[in-house]
Amino acid sequence: MRYLLLIYNCKRPEPGDPAFPEALARVNAFADECRRRGAFVGGHPLRPESTATVVEVRGGKTLVTDGPFVETHEHLGGYYVLDCRNLDEALELAALCPLASEGSIEVRPIAGVPGLDHRPSDPVAAAE
């Protein structure tokens, strides 16, 4: 089963910060552990919420708003998608994530919807 690990409220050092190499090594070690177990599907950090753009369609009109949709004390900083045997393994890996010691990790099962097509686009076909 696939799980989404949502990373909240962690301040990560940026490239150029003296703490960056150590933080990067810890995050890469976590991803390597997930790969070793065959669970790693993907994951990325997100830019700050101030860079977000929200799109809504109301009454047939598209509304575009800069910035985060809601004001909240919890800020989404990144995510991992893991393919785990069960919830226990997903929770174990979430606890191993180095960002759990600075923020919080929400573990959520990804819903399987029959007939829903989520295949990635074929870059070769798209270029033709």
Salt bridges, closest charged atoms under 4 A:
ASP32 OD1 - ARG35 NH1 2.97
GLU33 OE2 - ARG36 NH2 2.69
GLU33 OE2 - ARG37 NE 2.76
GLU49 OE2 - HIS75 ND1 3.39
GLU56 OE2 - ARG58 NH2 3.22
GLU89 OE2 - ARG37 NH1 3.88
GLU89 OE2 - ARG85 NH1 3.16
GLU92 OE2 - ARG37 NH2 2.84
GLU102 OE2 - ARG26 NH1 3.69
GLU106 OE2 - ARG108 NH2 2.44
ASP117 OD2 - ARG119 NH2 2.74
